[in-house]
Amino acid sequence: QVQLVESGGGLVQAGGSLRLSCVASGTIVSFSAILWYRQAPGKQREWVATSGRSKFTYYADSVKGRFTISRDNAKNTVYLQMNSLRPEDTAVYYCTDNYDHWGQGTQVTVSS
């Protein structure tokens, strides 16, 4: 049974940093692209970043230069390092293995 578990969210002031983790079980992250999405209250879920199987990374314009996606295949984990956080980054953050499975999400709240 495949399971993705996000963690690392919390409350941080604007300009601060957080590192989210997405730990996979029942699957091997090196075999799949891993994506981070987020959903703010009252808004649609939006794509944030992708870590491709080929180690290429892609970012939404809204987070480019501030967020970094990386993976540790030995730990079966994908990270999202978020720096220079803004109040508009407040959302529940989800990871997915190329849309086959989704985690339960982790809340990120950025205060102004």
The first five atom37 places (N, CA, C, CB, O) and aatype in JSON, in Angstrom:
{
  "aatype": [5, 19, 5, 10, 19, 6, 15, 7, 7, 7, 10, 19, 5, 0, 7, 7, 15, 10, 1, 10, 15, 4, 19, 0, 15, 7, 16, 9, 19, 15, 13, 15, 0, 9, 10, 17, 18, 1, 5, 0, 14, 7, 11, 5, 1, 6, 17, 19, 0, 16, 15, 7, 1, 15, 11, 13, 16, 18, 18, 0, 3, 15, 19, 11, 7, 1, 13, 16, 9, 15, 1, 3, 2, 0, 11, 2, 16, 19, 18, 10, 5, 12, 2, 15, 10, 1, 14, 6, 3, 16, 0, 19, 18, 18, 4, 16, 3, 2, 18, 3, 8, 17, 7, 5, 7, 16, 5, 19, 16, 19, 15, 15],
  "atom_mask": [
    [1, 1, 1, 1, 1],
    [1, 1, 1, 1, 1],
    [1, 1, 1, 1, 1],
    [1, 1, 1, 1, 1],
    [1, 1, 1, 1, 1],
    [1, 1, 1, 1, 1],
    [1, 1, 1, 1, 1],
    [1, 1, 1, 0, 1],
    [1, 1, 1, 0, 1],
    [1, 1, 1, 0, 1],
    [1, 1, 1, 1, 1],
    [1, 1, 1, 1, 1],
    [1, 1, 1, 1, 1],
    [1, 1, 1, 1, 1],
    [1, 1, 1, 0, 1],
    [1, 1, 1, 0, 1],
    [1, 1, 1, 1, 1],
    [1, 1, 1, 1, 1],
    [1, 1, 1, 1, 1],
    [1, 1, 1, 1, 1],
    [1, 1, 1, 1, 1],
    [1, 1, 1, 1, 1],
    [1, 1, 1, 1, 1],
    [1, 1, 1, 1, 1],
    [1, 1, 1, 1, 1],
    [1, 1, 1, 0, 1],
    [1, 1, 1, 1, 1],
    [1, 1, 1, 1, 1],
    [1, 1, 1, 1, 1],
    [1, 1, 1, 1, 1],
    [1, 1, 1, 1, 1],
    [1, 1, 1, 1, 1],
    [1, 1, 1, 1, 1],
    [1, 1, 1, 1, 1],
    [1, 1, 1, 1, 1],
    [1, 1, 1, 1, 1],
    [1, 1, 1, 1, 1],
    [1, 1, 1, 1, 1],
    [1, 1, 1, 1, 1],
    [1, 1, 1, 1, 1],
    [1, 1, 1, 1, 1],
    [1, 1, 1, 0, 1],
    [1, 1, 1, 1, 1],
    [1, 1, 1, 1, 1],
    [1, 1, 1, 1, 1],
    [1, 1, 1, 1, 1],
    [1, 1, 1, 1, 1],
    [1, 1, 1, 1, 1],
    [1, 1, 1, 1, 1],
    [1, 1, 1, 1, 1],
    [1, 1, 1, 1, 1],
    [1, 1, 1, 0, 1],
    [1, 1, 1, 1, 1],
    [1, 1, 1, 1, 1],
    [1, 1, 1, 1, 1],
    [1, 1, 1, 1, 1],
    [1, 1, 1, 1, 1],
    [1, 1, 1, 1, 1],
    [1, 1, 1, 1, 1],
    [1, 1, 1, 1, 1],
    [1, 1, 1, 1, 1],
    [1, 1, 1, 1, 1],
    [1, 1, 1, 1, 1],
    [1, 1, 1, 1, 1],
    [1, 1, 1, 0, 1],
    [1, 1, 1, 1, 1],
    [1, 1, 1, 1, 1],
    [1, 1, 1, 1, 1],
    [1, 1, 1, 1, 1],
    [1, 1, 1, 1, 1],
    [1, 1, 1, 1, 1],
    [1, 1, 1, 1, 1],
    [1, 1, 1, 1, 1],
    [1, 1, 1, 1, 1],
    [1, 1, 1, 1, 1],
    [1, 1, 1, 1, 1],
    [1, 1, 1, 1, 1],
    [1, 1, 1, 1, 1],
    [1, 1, 1, 1, 1],
    [1, 1, 1, 1, 1],
    [1, 1, 1, 1, 1],
    [1, 1, 1, 1, 1],
    [1, 1, 1, 1, 1],
    [1, 1, 1, 1, 1],
    [1, 1, 1, 1, 1],
    [1, 1, 1, 1, 1],
    [1, 1, 1, 1, 1],
    [1, 1, 1, 1, 1],
    [1, 1, 1, 1, 1],
    [1, 1, 1, 1, 1],
    [1, 1, 1, 1, 1],
    [1, 1, 1, 1, 1],
    [1, 1, 1, 1, 1],
    [1, 1, 1, 1, 1],
    [1, 1, 1, 1, 1],
    [1, 1, 1, 1, 1],
    [1, 1, 1, 1, 1],
    [1, 1, 1, 1, 1],
    [1, 1, 1, 1, 1],
    [1, 1, 1, 1, 1],
    [1, 1, 1, 1, 1],
    [1, 1, 1, 1, 1],
    [1, 1, 1, 0, 1],
    [1, 1, 1, 1, 1],
    [1, 1, 1, 0, 1],
    [1, 1, 1, 1, 1],
    [1, 1, 1, 1, 1],
    [1, 1, 1, 1, 1],
    [1, 1, 1, 1, 1],
    [1, 1, 1, 1, 1],
    [1, 1, 1, 1, 1],
    [1, 1, 1, 1, 1]
  ],
  "atom_positions": [
    [[0.85, -1.19, 0.0], [0.0, 0.0, 0.0], [0.89, 1.24, 0.0], [-0.97, 0.01, 1.23], [1.76, 1.4, 0.86]],
    [[0.65, 2.11, -0.98], [1.46, 3.31, -1.1], [0.94, 4.37, -0.14], [1.45, 3.84, -2.55], [-0.27, 4.59, -0.01]],
    [[1.86, 5.01, 0.53], [1.49, 6.09, 1.43], [2.51, 7.22, 1.31], [1.41, 5.58, 2.89], [3.72, 6.98, 1.28]],
    [[2.01, 8.43, 1.24], [2.85, 9.63, 1.25], [2.47, 10.43, 2.49], [2.67, 10.48, -0.06], [1.29, 10.68, 2.73]],
    [[3.46, 10.82, 3.26], [3.2, 11.56, 4.49], [4.02, 12.84, 4.49], [3.53, 10.7, 5.74], [5.25, 12.81, 4.47]],
    [[3.31, 13.96, 4.52], [3.97, 15.27, 4.58], [4.15, 15.69, 6.04], [3.16, 16.33, 3.79], [3.35, 15.33, 6.91]],
    [[5.19, 16.45, 6.27], [5.42, 17.03, 7.59], [6.28, 18.27, 7.44], [6.09, 16.01, 8.55], [6.8, 18.55, 6.36]],
    [[6.42, 19.01, 8.53], [7.29, 20.18, 8.53], [6.57, 21.51, 8.47], [0.0, 0.0, 0.0], [7.2, 22.56, 8.57]],
    [[5.27, 21.47, 8.32], [4.52, 22.72, 8.3], [4.49, 23.37, 9.65], [0.0, 0.0, 0.0], [4.93, 22.8, 10.65]],
    [[3.95, 24.58, 9.68], [3.86, 25.3, 10.94], [3.54, 26.76, 10.71], [0.0, 0.0, 0.0], [3.16, 27.17, 9.62]],
    [[3.71, 27.53, 11.78], [3.47, 28.96, 11.74], [4.81, 29.68, 11.73], [2.6, 29.42, 12.96], [5.68, 29.41, 12.55]],
    [[4.97, 30.58, 10.79], [6.23, 31.31, 10.66], [5.93, 32.75, 10.26], [7.16, 30.63, 9.62], [4.92, 33.03, 9.62]],
    [[6.81, 33.64, 10.64], [6.64, 35.04, 10.24], [7.09, 35.25, 8.8], [7.42, 35.98, 11.19], [7.91, 34.49, 8.28]],
    [[6.56, 36.27, 8.19], [6.98, 36.61, 6.84], [8.49, 36.8, 6.8], [6.25, 37.89, 6.35], [9.08, 37.42, 7.69]],
    [[9.1, 36.26, 5.75], [10.55, 36.3, 5.62], [11.25, 35.08, 6.19], [0.0, 0.0, 0.0], [12.44, 34.88, 5.98]],
    [[10.5, 34.26, 6.91], [11.07, 33.08, 7.52], [11.16, 31.9, 6.56], [0.0, 0.0, 0.0], [10.86, 32.02, 5.37]],
    [[11.57, 30.76, 7.11], [11.79, 29.56, 6.3], [11.16, 28.34, 6.96], [13.29, 29.33, 6.07], [11.02, 28.27, 8.18]],
    [[10.8, 27.4, 6.13], [10.35, 26.09, 6.58], [10.86, 25.05, 5.59], [8.79, 26.04, 6.72], [11.07, 25.36, 4.42]],
    [[11.04, 23.84, 6.07], [11.36, 22.74, 5.17], [10.31, 21.64, 5.33], [12.78, 22.18, 5.46], [10.16, 21.05, 6.4]],
    [[9.61, 21.39, 4.26], [8.61, 20.33, 4.26], [9.24, 19.02, 3.79], [7.41, 20.71, 3.35], [10.16, 19.01, 2.97]],
    [[8.74, 17.93, 4.33], [9.19, 16.6, 3.93], [8.01, 15.79, 3.42], [9.88, 15.88, 5.11], [6.89, 15.92, 3.91]],
    [[8.28, 14.97, 2.46], [7.28, 14.03, 1.93], [7.95, 12.65, 1.96], [6.79, 14.42, 0.46], [8.82, 12.35, 1.13]],
    [[7.54, 11.83, 2.9], [8.12, 10.5, 3.06], [7.21, 9.48, 2.42], [8.35, 10.17, 4.55], [6.01, 9.44, 2.7]],
    [[7.78, 8.66, 1.55], [6.99, 7.66, 0.84], [7.22, 6.27, 1.41], [7.33, 7.67, -0.65], [8.33, 5.92, 1.82]],
    [[6.16, 5.49, 1.43], [6.26, 4.08, 1.77], [5.42, 3.29, 0.77], [5.78, 3.81, 3.25], [4.41, 3.79, 0.26]],
    [[5.84, 2.06, 0.49], [5.12, 1.26, -0.48], [5.43, 1.62, -1.92], [0.0, 0.0, 0.0], [4.86, 1.04, -2.84]],
    [[6.33, 2.56, -2.1], [6.76, 2.94, -3.44], [8.17, 3.49, -3.31], [5.79, 3.99, -4.09], [8.65, 3.76, -2.21]],
    [[8.83, 3.66, -4.43], [10.19, 4.15, -4.42], [10.23, 5.47, -5.17], [11.17, 3.13, -5.06], [9.93, 5.52, -6.36]],
    [[10.59, 6.54, -4.48], [10.49, 7.87, -5.07], [11.39, 8.03, -6.27], [10.81, 8.92, -4.04], [11.1, 8.83, -7.16]],
    [[12.5, 7.27, -6.31], [13.4, 7.44, -7.45], [12.75, 6.96, -8.75], [14.7, 6.68, -7.2], [13.25, 7.26, -9.83]],
    [[11.66, 6.22, -8.64], [10.98, 5.71, -9.82], [9.91, 6.66, -10.34], [10.36, 4.37, -9.52], [9.28, 6.38, -11.36]],
    [[9.72, 7.77, -9.65], [8.58, 8.61, -9.99], [8.92, 10.08, -9.87], [7.4, 8.29, -9.11], [9.76, 10.48, -9.06]],
    [[8.26, 10.88, -10.68], [8.27, 12.32, -10.44], [7.46, 12.58, -9.18], [7.7, 13.12, -11.67], [6.42, 11.96, -8.95]],
    [[7.93, 13.51, -8.37], [7.22, 13.91, -7.16], [6.9, 15.39, -7.29], [8.07, 13.63, -5.86], [7.76, 16.2, -7.64]],
    [[5.67, 15.73, -7.02], [5.21, 17.1, -7.14], [4.69, 17.61, -5.8], [4.12, 17.22, -8.21], [4.14, 16.84, -5.0]],
    [[4.87, 18.89, -5.57], [4.25, 19.58, -4.44], [3.15, 20.48, -4.99], [5.3, 20.41, -3.62], [3.32, 21.19, -5.98]],
    [[2.02, 20.43, -4.32], [0.89, 21.3, -4.59], [0.52, 22.02, -3.29], [-0.33, 20.48, -5.17], [0.96, 21.63, -2.21]],
    [[-0.27, 23.06, -3.41], [-0.79, 23.73, -2.23], [-2.21, 24.2, -2.49], [0.12, 24.91, -1.82], [-2.61, 24.43, -3.63]],
    [[-2.94, 24.34, -1.41], [-4.31, 24.82, -1.52], [-4.6, 25.78, -0.38], [-5.32, 23.64, -1.5], [-4.58, 25.41, 0.8]],
    [[-4.87, 27.01, -0.75], [-5.22, 28.04, 0.22], [-6.73, 28.02, 0.44], [-4.74, 29.44, -0.25], [-7.48, 27.55, -0.43]],
    [[-7.19, 28.52, 1.57], [-8.64, 28.54, 1.84], [-9.42, 29.24, 0.73], [-8.93, 29.21, 3.18], [-9.09, 30.37, 0.35]],
    [[-10.45, 28.58, 0.23], [-11.3, 29.16, -0.78], [-10.71, 29.2, -2.18], [0.0, 0.0, 0.0], [-11.29, 29.78, -3.09]],
    [[-9.55, 28.57, -2.35], [-8.89, 28.59, -3.66], [-8.67, 27.17, -4.17], [-7.53, 29.34, -3.59], [-8.73, 26.21, -3.4]],
    [[-8.43, 27.06, -5.46], [-8.15, 25.76, -6.04], [-6.73, 25.33, -5.7], [-8.35, 25.8, -7.56], [-5.85, 26.14, -5.44]],
    [[-6.54, 24.02, -5.72], [-5.19, 23.5, -5.49], [-4.3, 23.94, -6.63], [-5.2, 21.95, -5.35], [-4.7, 23.85, -7.79]],
    [[-3.1, 24.4, -6.33], [-2.2, 24.87, -7.35], [-0.85, 24.17, -7.26], [-2.02, 26.38, -7.25], [-0.38, 23.84, -6.17]],
    [[-0.26, 23.95, -8.39], [1.04, 23.32, -8.48], [2.12, 24.28, -7.98], [1.33, 22.88, -9.94], [2.08, 25.48, -8.24]],
    [[3.1, 23.71, -7.24], [4.18, 24.5, -6.68], [5.53, 24.14, -7.3], [4.24, 24.31, -5.16], [6.25, 25.01, -7.77]],
    [[5.85, 22.84, -7.31], [7.17, 22.43, -7.78], [7.15, 20.96, -8.13], [8.24, 22.71, -6.72], [6.32, 20.19, -7.64]],
    [[8.08, 20.57, -9.0], [8.23, 19.18, -9.43], [9.68, 18.76, -9.36], [7.68, 18.99, -10.85], [10.58, 19.5, -9.75]],
    [[9.89, 17.56, -8.85], [11.2, 16.91, -8.93], [11.03, 15.73, -9.88], [11.72, 16.45, -7.5], [10.39, 14.73, -9.55]],
    [[11.63, 15.86, -11.06], [11.48, 14.81, -12.05], [12.38, 13.62, -11.78], [0.0, 0.0, 0.0], [13.34, 13.71, -11.01]],
    [[12.08, 12.51, -12.41], [12.91, 11.31, -12.28], [14.31, 11.57, -12.77], [12.3, 10.14, -13.05], [15.28, 11.0, -12.27]],
    [[14.42, 12.44, -13.76], [15.72, 12.75, -14.34], [16.46, 13.81, -13.57], [15.56, 13.18, -15.77], [17.46, 14.35, -14.05]],
    [[15.99, 14.13, -12.38], [16.59, 15.12, -11.49], [16.36, 16.55, -11.94], [18.05, 14.88, -11.37], [16.85, 17.48, -11.3]],
    [[15.61, 16.75, -13.02], [15.23, 18.11, -13.36], [14.21, 18.6, -12.33], [14.64, 18.19, -14.81], [13.43, 17.83, -11.78]],
    [[14.24, 19.9, -12.09], [13.27, 20.5, -11.18], [12.56, 21.64, -11.9], [13.97, 21.01, -9.89], [13.12, 22.3, -12.78]],
    [[11.32, 21.86, -11.5], [10.48, 22.89, -12.11], [9.72, 23.6, -10.99], [9.5, 22.28, -13.16], [9.36, 23.0, -9.99]],
    [[9.49, 24.88, -11.2], [8.84, 25.68, -10.17], [7.78, 26.59, -10.76], [9.86, 26.5, -9.42], [7.91, 27.09, -11.88]],
    [[6.73, 26.8, -9.99], [5.77, 27.83, -10.34], [6.45, 29.19, -10.24], [4.52, 27.77, -9.43], [7.34, 29.39, -9.41]],
    [[6.03, 30.12, -11.07], [6.64, 31.44, -11.06], [6.53, 32.1, -9.69], [6.0, 32.32, -12.12], [7.41, 32.86, -9.29]],
    [[5.47, 31.82, -8.98], [5.22, 32.47, -7.7], [6.22, 32.06, -6.62], [3.82, 32.15, -7.23], [6.37, 32.76, -5.62]],
    [[6.92, 30.95, -6.82], [7.86, 30.48, -5.8], [9.29, 30.39, -6.32], [7.42, 29.12, -5.28], [10.21, 30.11, -5.54]],
    [[9.48, 30.62, -7.59], [10.81, 30.5, -8.18], [11.79, 31.43, -7.5], [10.76, 30.78, -9.68], [11.5, 32.61, -7.29]],
    [[12.95, 30.89, -7.16], [13.96, 31.68, -6.47], [13.81, 31.68, -4.96], [0.0, 0.0, 0.0], [14.72, 32.12, -4.25]],
    [[12.68, 31.2, -4.45], [12.46, 31.16, -3.0], [12.35, 29.73, -2.48], [11.19, 31.95, -2.63], [12.77, 29.43, -1.37]],
    [[11.78, 28.85, -3.29], [11.57, 27.45, -2.89], [12.54, 26.56, -3.65], [10.1, 27.0, -3.15], [12.91, 26.84, -4.79]],
    [[12.96, 25.49, -3.0], [13.83, 24.5, -3.62], [13.31, 23.11, -3.33], [15.3, 24.66, -3.13], [13.1, 22.74, -2.17]],
    [[13.11, 22.33, -4.38], [12.68, 20.94, -4.21], [13.89, 20.05, -4.38], [11.56, 20.57, -5.24], [14.73, 20.26, -5.26]],
    [[13.98, 19.04, -3.52], [15.11, 18.12, -3.6], [14.64, 16.76, -3.12], [16.32, 18.62, -2.76], [13.57, 16.63, -2.52]],
    [[15.44, 15.75, -3.38], [15.06, 14.42, -2.94], [16.27, 13.68, -2.37], [14.46, 13.63, -4.11], [17.41, 13.89, -2.78]],
    [[15.99, 12.82, -1.42], [16.98, 11.91, -0.86], [16.44, 10.51, -1.12], [17.23, 12.18, 0.7], [15.62, 9.99, -0.36]],
    [[16.92, 9.92, -2.19], [16.37, 8.62, -2.57], [16.67, 7.54, -1.53], [16.93, 8.19, -3.92], [15.89, 6.61, -1.37]],
    [[17.78, 7.68, -0.84], [18.11, 6.69, 0.19], [17.09, 6.71, 1.32], [19.51, 6.94, 0.74], [16.84, 5.68, 1.96]],
    [[16.5, 7.88, 1.57], [15.49, 8.01, 2.62], [14.08, 7.97, 2.05], [15.7, 9.31, 3.39], [13.1, 8.09, 2.78]],
    [[13.99, 7.8, 0.73], [12.67, 7.76, 0.09], [11.86, 9.01, 0.43], [11.9, 6.49, 0.52], [10.66, 8.94, 0.72]],
    [[12.54, 10.14, 0.4], [11.94, 11.4, 0.87], [12.21, 12.51, -0.14], [12.5, 11.78, 2.26], [13.29, 12.6, -0.73]],
    [[11.22, 13.36, -0.31], [11.36, 14.56, -1.12], [11.11, 15.75, -0.21], [10.39, 14.56, -2.35], [10.2, 15.73, 0.62]],
    [[11.91, 16.78, -0.38], [11.83, 17.97, 0.48], [11.39, 19.18, -0.33], [13.19, 18.25, 1.14], [11.56, 19.24, -1.55]],
    [[10.81, 20.13, 0.38], [10.53, 21.43, -0.19], [11.05, 22.47, 0.79], [8.98, 21.63, -0.48], [10.44, 22.73, 1.83]],
    [[12.19, 23.06, 0.46], [12.76, 24.12, 1.27], [12.12, 25.43, 0.85], [14.32, 24.19, 1.12], [12.17, 25.82, -0.31]],
    [[11.51, 26.11, 1.8], [10.79, 27.34, 1.5], [11.43, 28.49, 2.26], [9.29, 27.21, 1.86], [11.41, 28.51, 3.49]],
    [[11.99, 29.43, 1.54], [12.63, 30.6, 2.12], [11.86, 31.86, 1.75], [14.11, 30.71, 1.66], [11.03, 31.85, 0.84]],
    [[12.14, 32.92, 2.44], [11.51, 34.21, 2.17], [9.99, 34.07, 2.07], [12.08, 34.82, 0.87], [9.36, 34.56, 1.13]],
    [[9.44, 33.4, 3.03], [8.01, 33.11, 2.98], [7.18, 34.39, 3.08], [7.62, 32.15, 4.11], [7.54, 35.36, 3.73]],
    [[6.05, 34.33, 2.39], [5.12, 35.47, 2.34], [3.75, 35.03, 2.85], [5.01, 36.04, 0.9], [3.44, 33.84, 2.83]],
    [[2.94, 35.96, 3.31], [1.59, 35.58, 3.76], [0.8, 34.84, 2.69], [0.81, 36.81, 4.19], [-0.01, 33.97, 3.01]],
    [[1.03, 35.15, 1.43], [0.3, 34.48, 0.35], [0.76, 33.05, 0.13], [0.45, 35.26, -0.93], [0.16, 32.33, -0.67]],
    [[1.8, 32.62, 0.81], [2.22, 31.22, 0.76], [1.41, 30.36, 1.73], [3.72, 31.09, 1.08], [1.53, 29.14, 1.73]],
    [[0.59, 30.99, 2.54], [-0.23, 30.24, 3.5], [-1.16, 29.29, 2.76], [-1.04, 31.21, 4.39], [-1.93, 29.7, 1.89]],
    [[-1.08, 28.02, 3.12], [-1.87, 26.99, 2.44], [-1.6, 25.64, 3.09], [-1.55, 26.95, 0.91], [-0.7, 25.51, 3.92]],
    [[-2.38, 24.66, 2.7], [-2.05, 23.27, 3.0], [-1.22, 22.76, 1.83], [-3.35, 22.39, 3.24], [-1.62, 22.89, 0.67]],
    [[-0.08, 22.18, 2.14], [0.83, 21.69, 1.12], [0.74, 20.17, 1.02], [2.29, 22.14, 1.44], [0.75, 19.45, 2.03]],
    [[0.65, 19.7, -0.21], [0.49, 18.27, -0.49], [1.61, 17.79, -1.42], [-0.89, 17.98, -1.12], [2.09, 18.54, -2.27]],
    [[2.0, 16.54, -1.27], [2.89, 15.93, -2.25], [2.14, 14.79, -2.95], [4.2, 15.4, -1.58], [1.23, 14.19, -2.39]],
    [[2.56, 14.53, -4.17], [1.96, 13.46, -4.96], [3.03, 12.81, -5.83], [0.81, 14.0, -5.83], [3.96, 13.47, -6.3]],
    [[2.87, 11.52, -6.04], [3.79, 10.79, -6.92], [3.17, 10.75, -8.31], [4.07, 9.34, -6.39], [2.63, 9.74, -8.76]],
    [[3.28, 11.87, -8.97], [2.76, 12.01, -10.33], [1.27, 11.69, -10.41], [3.53, 11.09, -11.27], [0.79, 11.09, -11.38]],
    [[0.54, 12.12, -9.38], [-0.92, 12.08, -9.32], [-1.5, 10.69, -9.02], [-1.48, 12.57, -10.61], [-2.72, 10.52, -8.99]],
    [[-0.63, 9.7, -8.81], [-1.17, 8.39, -8.45], [-1.67, 8.37, -7.02], [-0.11, 7.31, -8.65], [-2.71, 7.78, -6.72]],
    [[-0.93, 9.01, -6.13], [-1.29, 9.05, -4.71], [-1.01, 10.43, -4.17], [-0.51, 7.97, -3.91], [-0.15, 11.16, -4.67]],
    [[-1.74, 10.79, -3.12], [-1.58, 12.09, -2.47], [-1.41, 11.87, -0.97], [-2.79, 13.02, -2.76], [-1.97, 10.94, -0.39]],
    [[-0.64, 12.75, -0.36], [-0.55, 12.75, 1.09], [-1.72, 13.5, 1.7], [0.0, 0.0, 0.0], [-2.59, 14.0, 0.99]],
    [[-1.73, 13.55, 3.01], [-2.83, 14.2, 3.73], [-2.63, 15.71, 3.86], [-2.99, 13.59, 5.11], [-3.56, 16.44, 4.21]],
    [[-1.44, 16.17, 3.57], [-1.17, 17.6, 3.62], [-0.58, 18.07, 4.93], [0.0, 0.0, 0.0], [-0.75, 17.43, 5.97]],
    [[0.13, 19.18, 4.86], [0.67, 19.82, 6.06], [0.4, 21.32, 5.95], [2.21, 19.52, 6.21], [0.6, 21.92, 4.89]],
    [[-0.04, 21.9, 7.03], [-0.46, 23.31, 7.03], [0.76, 24.23, 7.19], [-1.48, 23.57, 8.16], [1.59, 24.04, 8.08]],
    [[0.83, 25.21, 6.32], [1.83, 26.27, 6.42], [1.08, 27.59, 6.58], [2.78, 26.29, 5.16], [0.23, 27.94, 5.77]],
    [[1.42, 28.31, 7.64], [0.8, 29.6, 7.89], [1.9, 30.64, 8.05], [-0.12, 29.55, 9.14], [2.78, 30.5, 8.89]],
    [[1.82, 31.68, 7.23], [2.82, 32.75, 7.27], [2.13, 34.02, 7.75], [3.49, 32.96, 5.86], [1.2, 34.51, 7.11]],
    [[2.6, 34.55, 8.86], [2.0, 35.76, 9.43], [2.75, 36.99, 8.93], [2.02, 35.71, 10.96], [3.95, 36.94, 8.68]],
    [[2.02, 38.07, 8.8], [2.64, 39.31, 8.3], [3.17, 40.15, 9.43], [1.64, 40.12, 7.49], [3.72, 41.23, 9.19]]
  ]
}
